Amino acid sequence: MRGRARFEAVEFGRPAPLASSIAARTGLTPVQVRELLLSAGERIRSALGLETSPVAFVGDGVRFENVAGVFLLGSGIELEVAPKFLGHTEGWREDFFLLATLDHHGRLLDDEGVRASASPSSNLFTLIGRSFVGMYWRNHRRPLRTYKRRRLTDFTLDGDFDPVDLLWPSEEGFEQGETAFTRANPFNAVIAGAASRLAPLVSDPETRARLERVAQHLPRQPTPPRVEDRMLPSRAKAWQSTYDLAVDVLGGLGGSYDPRTAMAPGYILKTWHAWEYLVTLGLRSSFGTARVSRQSSQPLGVRRRRGGNWEAVEVRPDNIVHLSSGPVVVDAKYKGNVAYGATEVSSADLYEGLAFAKAAGTREVVLAYPRRAAEAGVLPEDQAGRFREFCEITVDGVTVRGVEFGVRGISKPHGLRTFGRAFSDYFAGLVSAAVPGAA
């Protein structure tokens, strides 16, 4: 097989005959493709700390559960798995890339022009590459330098030296040491290594050339054997997002494969975890951080094991929003309607919501679900900023509401703010109903 073959799937979609499709285009046997899929699933499970593999075989089909992203199955075989709430429609890759960045780093990139760096033919590797290049050149006029102690030999005395060495200089000059403010440092080594690693995977020739130029623009030095998240010095704060993305590229975010190194750039995330974080961001953008308590422990009761002492039983709702009418529990839910297509509140979600209400001392619980993307096309209801309450359950004076929120388009300019506005619009109705005459 020449070039790169790209295949697509949708999380929690209908089991797709991927093994036979990939075999037909690559020359591999279905058994070999099945082994590649099993191996990829195990790598993702291990890297993301999942209990089971996200790759499930259903008859002759393959189904992906609780993860989405892009990774390499083998040499020249690329697989993109779209989240169920985005689907494979125009703009899903930009929305996903923003979600992955937020989920991993917690950064608001609302105005960083993610969508502006894309084109209809962009795949995720190309999108990551374009964003990486743009972030680098935006800061290159203020190079990422650090202080470094080094030894040198020169007949010009410009550093620290031992007076004894002045009596017997070497053929090259006097041995001396100096502290240099240099671009040759581990941070730039990681950035250069990421550009070099990502370039061969990018299908767009222009983006590939720009990545190679970034690698050449930095000092030649080996990539550190151990790459990890680090905070850059305060004077280099503008480079933090570029360095973080470089770490992601070299670390692969858990999901890809290179036969030479057993790792290659990829972007994989736990979709349910990303949804939880997105709900929190939406609430905080609407109501402010001070009015949104995230995963705060709430006392539910006490328990005692045989022969032991009494100990507290606590629960942690995803969010508690403090409105003028009182606190409201907002718990992000994912699998119920995304996995099974059932637009309803499950019994388990209902019982958990009631426990949260009792612990938090509130009578209002909102279970926030992402709206499942339409099978084809883009519906207005799928867009960020839209919401729909589909269920209301009352138990002993406690009301549990199931609400769907649209996600598509969050990578557009001010998309995250638009997504957050849906929460303020929805809760405005709750406050008005609870307190007549309230705005």
Residue pairs with C-beta under 8 A, 6 or more apart in sequence:
1 25
1 26
1 27
1 76
2 76
3 76
4 76
4 77
4 78
4 201
4 203
5 22
5 25
5 26
5 76
5 77
5 78
6 78
6 79
6 80
6 123
7 18
7 21
7 22
7 77
7 78
7 79
7 80
8 79
8 80
8 81
8 82
8 88
9 16
9 18
9 62
9 64
9 79
9 80
9 81
9 82
10 64
10 81
10 82
10 83
10 84
10 87
10 88
11 64
11 65
11 66
11 67
11 68
11 81
11 82
11 83
11 84
11 271
11 338
12 63
12 64
12 65
12 84
12 338
12 339
13 63
13 64
13 84
14 61
14 63
15 57
15 58
15 59
15 60
15 61
15 62
15 63
16 61
16 62
16 63
17 60
17 61
17 62
18 33
18 37
18 61
18 62
18 79
19 30
19 33
19 34
19 37
19 60
19 62
20 30
20 60
22 28
22 33
22 36
22 73
22 77
23 29
23 30
23 32
23 33
26 33
26 76
26 77
28 36
28 74
33 73
34 57
36 73
36 74
36 77
37 55
37 57
37 62
37 73
38 53
38 55
39 257
40 55
40 71
40 73
40 79
40 255
40 257
41 53
41 54
41 55
42 53
43 254
43 255
43 257
44 50
44 53
44 54
44 55
44 67
44 71
44 254
44 255
44 268
45 51
45 52
45 53
45 54
46 254
47 252
47 253
47 254
47 255
47 268
48 67
48 254
48 268
48 269
48 270
50 66
50 67
50 270
54 64
54 65
54 66
54 67
55 62
55 63
55 64
56 62
56 63
56 64
56 65
57 63
64 81
65 339
66 270
66 271
66 272
66 335
67 81
67 255
67 268
67 269
67 270
67 271
68 81
68 82
68 83
68 86
68 96
68 268
68 269
68 271
69 80
69 81
69 96
69 100
69 124
69 253
69 255
69 266
69 267
69 268
69 269
70 78
70 79
70 80
70 81
70 123
70 124
70 125
70 255
70 256
70 266
70 267
70 268
71 78
71 79
71 252
71 255
71 256
71 257
71 266
71 267
71 268
72 78
72 79
72 201
72 256
72 257
72 258
72 264
72 266
73 79
73 257
74 257
74 259
75 259
78 123
78 125
78 201
80 93
80 123
80 124
82 88
82 92
82 96
83 92
83 96
83 99
83 271
83 274
84 271
84 338
84 339
84 370
84 372
84 373
85 271
85 275
85 338
85 370
85 371
85 372
85 373
85 407
85 408
86 92
86 95
86 96
86 373
86 407
86 408
87 373
87 374
87 375
89 373
89 376
89 377
89 378
89 408
90 120
90 378
91 115
91 118
91 408
91 409
91 411
91 412
92 408
93 118
93 122
93 123
93 124
93 127
94 114
94 115
94 118
94 127
94 411
95 407
95 408
95 409
95 410
95 411
95 415
96 124
96 267
97 114
97 124
97 127
97 128
97 131
97 267
97 411
98 109
98 114
98 410
98 411
98 415
98 416
99 269
99 274
99 278
99 410
100 253
100 267
100 269
100 274
101 107
101 109
101 245
102 108
102 109
102 274
102 277
102 278
102 281
103 269
103 270
103 273
103 274
103 277
103 278
104 244
104 248
104 253
104 269
105 241
105 244
106 277
107 241
107 244
108 281
108 416
109 241
110 413
110 414
110 415
110 416
110 417
111 413
111 414
112 131
113 134
113 413
114 127
114 131
114 411
115 411
115 412
115 413
117 127
117 130
117 131
117 134
118 127
118 130
121 204
122 130
122 204
123 203
124 267
125 198
125 201
125 202
125 203
125 265
126 202
126 203
126 204
126 207
128 198
128 245
128 249
128 265
128 267
129 198
129 199
129 202
129 204
129 207
129 208
129 210
129 211
130 204
130 207
130 210
131 245
132 194
132 195
132 198
132 211
132 214
132 242
132 245
132 246
132 249
133 207
133 210
133 211
133 214
135 241
135 242
135 245
136 191
136 195
136 214
136 242
137 214
139 238
139 239
139 242
140 217
142 238
143 183
144 183
144 185
144 187
144 188
144 191
144 232
144 236
144 239
144 243
145 181
145 182
145 183
145 185
145 236
146 181
146 182
146 185
146 187
146 233
146 236
147 179
147 180
147 181
147 182
148 179
148 180
148 181
148 182
148 184
148 185
149 177
149 178
149 179
149 180
150 177
150 178
150 180
150 182
151 175
151 176
151 177
152 159
152 176
152 177
152 178
153 170
153 172
153 173
153 174
153 175
153 176
154 172
154 173
154 174
154 176
155 169
155 173
155 174
156 173
157 174
157 176
158 176
158 178
159 176
159 177
159 178
160 176
160 177
160 178
161 174
161 175
161 176
161 177
162 175
165 174
165 175
165 176
166 174
169 175
182 219
183 218
183 219
184 219
184 221
186 224
187 230
187 232
187 236
187 239
187 243
188 218
188 219
188 221
189 218
189 221
189 222
189 223
189 224
190 223
190 224
190 227
190 243
190 246
190 247
190 250
191 214
191 218
191 242
191 243
191 246
192 214
192 215
192 218
192 219
192 221
192 223
193 223
193 227
193 246
193 250
194 245
194 246
194 247
194 249
194 250
194 265
195 211
195 212
195 214
195 215
195 218
195 246
196 211
196 212
196 215
197 249
197 250
197 264
197 265
198 211
198 249
198 265
199 208
199 211
199 212
199 215
200 208
201 264
201 265
202 208
202 211
223 250
227 247
227 250
227 251
228 247
229 244
229 247
230 243
231 240
232 239
232 240
232 243
248 265
248 267
249 265
250 265
251 263
252 263
252 264
252 265
252 266
253 266
253 267
253 268
253 269
254 266
254 268
255 266
255 267
255 268
256 263
256 264
256 265
256 266
256 268
257 263
257 264
258 264
271 334
271 338
272 332
272 334
272 335
275 332
275 334
275 370
276 318
276 332
276 334
278 332
278 407
278 410
278 419
279 318
279 319
279 330
279 332
279 368
279 405
280 292
280 294
280 318
280 319
280 332
281 416
281 419
281 420
282 405
282 416
282 419
282 420
282 422
282 423
283 292
283 319
283 321
283 330
283 420
283 423
284 292
284 420
285 416
285 417
285 419
285 420
286 420
286 421
286 423
286 424
286 427
287 321
287 322
287 323
287 423
287 424
287 427
291 321
291 322
291 323
292 319
292 320
292 321
292 322
293 319
293 320
293 322
294 318
294 319
295 316
295 317
295 318
295 319
296 316
296 317
296 320
297 314
297 315
297 316
298 314
298 315
298 316
298 317
298 320
298 356
298 359
298 360
299 312
299 313
299 314
299 359
300 313
300 314
300 315
300 355
300 358
300 359
301 312
301 313
302 310
302 311
302 312
302 313
303 310
303 311
303 313
304 310
304 311
314 359
315 355
315 356
315 359
317 329
317 330
317 331
317 356
317 359
317 360
318 330
318 331
318 332
319 329
319 330
319 331
319 332
320 327
320 328
320 329
320 330
320 360
320 362
321 327
321 328
321 330
321 427
323 427
323 430
323 431
324 431
324 435
324 438
325 430
325 431
325 434
325 435
325 438
326 362
326 363
326 364
326 434
327 360
327 361
327 362
327 364
328 362
328 364
328 365
328 366
328 427
328 430
329 353
329 356
329 357
329 360
329 362
329 364
329 365
329 366
330 365
330 366
330 368
330 423
331 349
331 352
331 353
331 356
331 365
331 366
331 367
331 368
332 368
333 349
333 367
333 368
333 369
333 402
334 369
334 370
336 342
336 344
336 345
336 346
336 349
336 369
337 343
337 344
337 369
337 372
337 404
338 369
338 370
338 372
341 372
343 390
343 391
343 402
343 404
344 390
344 391
344 402
345 353
345 367
345 391
345 393
345 400
345 402
349 367
349 402
350 393
350 395
350 400
353 365
353 367
353 400
354 365
354 395
354 398
354 400
356 365
357 363
357 364
357 365
357 398
357 400
358 398
362 398
363 397
363 398
363 399
364 398
364 399
364 401
364 430
364 434
365 398
365 399
365 400
365 401
366 401
366 403
366 426
367 400
367 401
367 402
367 403
368 403
368 405
369 402
369 403
369 404
369 405
370 404
370 405
370 407
371 381
371 382
371 386
371 388
371 404
371 405
371 406
371 407
373 382
373 408
374 382
378 408
380 386
381 388
381 406
382 406
382 407
382 408
383 406
383 408
383 409
384 406
384 407
384 408
384 409
384 410
384 412
384 415
384 416
384 418
384 419
384 422
385 406
385 409
385 418
385 419
385 421
385 422
386 405
386 406
386 422
387 403
387 404
387 405
387 406
387 422
387 423
387 425
387 426
388 403
388 404
389 401
389 402
389 403
389 426
390 402
390 403
390 404
391 401
391 402
392 399
392 400
392 401
392 402
393 399
393 400
393 401
394 400
403 426
405 419
405 422
405 423
406 419
406 422
407 419
409 415
409 418
410 416
410 418
410 419
412 418
428 439
431 438
431 439
432 438
432 439
